[in-house]
Amino acid sequence: MEPRNFDGDADRPRSAGAKQTGRVLVIGPYLRVRAGGADAQSESYVLRDADARLDEAAGLARAIDLVIADAIIAPISQIRPATYIGKGKVEEITGLIKSLEVDLVVMDCALAPIQQRNLEKEWNAKVLDRTGLILEIFGRRAKTKEGSLQVELAHLNYQRSRLVRSWTHLERQRGGFGFMGGPGETQIEADRRLIQERISKLEGELKKVQATRRLHRAGRQRVPYRVVALVGYTNAGKSTLFNRLTRADVQAADMLFATLDPTLRALNLPHGGKAMLSDTVGFISNLPTQLVAAFRATLEEVLEADVILHVRDISHEDAEAQQSDVDAVLRQLGINPDDSGRIIEVWNKIDRFDAEQRDELLNIAARRPEDHPAMLVSAVSGEGIDALLAAIEERLAAKRTTLDLSIDAADGAGISWLHRNAEVLAKELHDGRFDMTVRVDETKRDIVVSRFDAVPHLSA
Ligand SMILES: Nc1nc2c(ncn2[C@@H]2O[C@H](COP(=O)(O)OP(=O)(O)OP(=O)(O)O)[C@@H](O)[C@H]2O)c(=O)[nH]1
């Protein structure tokens, strides 16, 4: 066991308003991995050293205002079926739990239900595994009705699978000892039925909420807004960039998962065009597949986005591993992370580098293929934001047509239609007529051509 003094969090005053829900001991029961080995979790985990993994787990615990009494790494060489970690470690931790007076233990791994129960019994404390912790975080961060419903549904599905698995386990054990039935059986069945009823009810409610959402989206599609979506590892700076780009006062907190549900705002492009910018849930490593599935609908804006900004905290020591985690989640959602026509990499937090390091970063960025640029920005200082907006505009323009037309200056209705439905790139008054250059979606091209006799724009 390697105790680590975890930045004195237990004694530090928490930020005003933060609710203290309990003292927690965070345990990283990490398998000793030989080079090239895998610890049965996600591959990228092998890239991370145990300290960084433990820090991340502690960060997740802090995200729901838990007071971290201590965080320790418990290296293991094999997973024990009964308690995940070995007997000696279980006992050592029992002592630690008593001396630290904690009532919750976070195990940064996926525990089988029986392991969770055995540990809770041994330690006389509640035990949360990684999925349980993530579900707690999602639950607290859900802002919309849809988000809350999805979290509750994911939670119930998680519980149901645990009941089913533990039930199978008990049955096998009983069979082995020659017992039939026994106490607990009816309770489990009753629990399962209750959970199933609640799941069906929630699914019904969710369908209704999603239908409303689809209506809203259909409404938005009638205006020529394209969607730009922000994705990125949790804490990469998405909300801060979202605010910077839209100048909206949306909550940005130094917390994981400050945003769960997509938030949409208008994004003003340099030449007067508009797009919708959507902020999404922060991705994290090892996001259980069942959760990705549960949040697919919440991530619909990302699926449909014309341009996806992949925001990266380039100052983070795990920046590379975080990138592969985000790419993996994108793939799970059916998005090709190498689609350079759609994805722009945004290297955020460059204000954290000195001049020399920035030059080095610029060099690395300059060596990237031309169609795969990286935009260097600081969402906090605003540096690089104009260039980023120009890159977004250019990427969106690639999917649009530019047309020239001439319109009577007295045709107020026609001019206002053009302003609503097209991006007006140039407008000059000549002899009572406006000569205009406009950019429109492919879907609007034919209307503009027939209504205004527009012709394809000939660039100089
Ligand atoms: N120095 C520096 N800090 C930044 C920058 N952008 C964001 N931050 C900080 O990084 C932390 C996380 O920022 P958020 O915008 O909440 O991150 P997020 O990606 O939305 O996080 P989730 O909601 O958890 O996914 C906050 O403390 C921000 O102030 C930046 O450009 N420079």
The ligand as a Gaussian input file, in Angstrom:
#p B3LYP/6-31G(d) Opt

LIG

0 1
 N       -5.473000      28.735000     -17.760000
 C       -6.570000      28.407000     -18.417000
 N       -7.588000      27.800000     -17.779000
 C       -8.695000      27.495000     -18.488000
 C       -8.811000      27.780000     -19.874000
 N      -10.031000      27.346000     -20.281000
 C      -10.632000      26.805000     -19.205000
 N       -9.842000      26.898000     -18.119000
 C      -10.146000      26.445000     -16.751000
 O      -10.306000      25.040000     -16.754000
 C      -11.321000      24.654000     -15.825000
 C      -12.383000      23.823000     -16.523000
 O      -13.060000      24.622000     -17.474000
 P      -14.531000      24.298000     -17.978000
 O      -14.825000      25.271000     -19.054000
 O      -15.464000      24.173000     -16.837000
 O      -14.258000      22.820000     -18.589000
 P      -15.282000      21.828000     -19.311000
 O      -14.518000      21.150000     -20.391000
 O      -16.541000      22.510000     -19.700000
 O      -15.542000      20.805000     -18.132000
 P      -16.744000      19.725000     -17.988000
 O      -18.002000      20.465000     -17.867000
 O      -16.334000      19.015000     -16.751000
 O      -16.688000      18.829000     -19.157000
 C      -11.859000      25.973000     -15.236000
 O      -11.168000      26.214000     -14.043000
 C      -11.465000      27.007000     -16.264000
 O      -11.279000      28.283000     -15.703000
 C       -7.716000      28.452000     -20.523000
 O       -7.715000      28.759000     -21.714000
 N       -6.641000      28.717000     -19.740000

